[in-house]
Amino acid sequence: MSDAIDRVKSSLSQTDKIQILQELQTEIYSSTRLQLLRSLINGNIPKSVLQKLEEQGSFQPTSNALF
């Protein structure tokens, strides 16, 4: 992963690279938790509500990272 960051932004400091990797890991963790939440509520709420939440991107993590 660090190699990919180097290819895109070779001028990043080591601190910047660590921050980016931490943000990516947070996004992966958030995605896992959101999918768990989706699976827990699936079948417990009307399908139309679940569909609306999916359409709004409610089960997709947002990223604050700017590349």
N, C-alpha and C positions, 0 to 999 in steps of 0.2 A: 504494500500500500504506500509506503513511504517513497518508493521509487516512482510511482505514478504521480505523487505530489511533486517530486523533484522535476519531472518532465514538464509539468504544467507551470509550476511556479518555482523555478530554481533559485530565486532570490529570497525565499522564505528562510527565516532564522530557525534554529532548532526549536525554540520556544513556540514559534508559529506552527511548525509541523506537529508538535505535541498537541497543541490546542486543536488543530484540525482533526487529528486522529481521535482525540477525546470526544469531540462533537460528533464525529461519525459513529463512534461506539454508542454514544447516547442516543442517536437516532435509531440504531439497530435495536437497542434495548426498548426504546419507546414503541417501535413497530411491533416487537414481540408482545409487549404488554397490551397494546391496542387490539391485536388479533385475539389475545386471550379474552379481553373484555367483550369483543364481538361474539366469540364463541359462547360466552356465558349468558349473554342476553338473547342470543338467537333461540327462538322458540318460546321466549318469555315475554316478548313484546310483539305487537302486530307486525306482519311482514312489511306493510306499507311504511311503518316508522323505521324499521331497519333499512329498508331501501332508501328512504330519504336521508338517513344518516350516512349511508355509503355514497350516495350522490354528492353530498356535501363534503366528502373527503374526511369524515369524522374518524375514520379508522386508519388514516395515513398520518405519520409523524410530520411535523413541520420542522424546517431547518432554519436556524438563525445564522448559519454560517454563510459568509460571503466569500466567494472565490474569485 
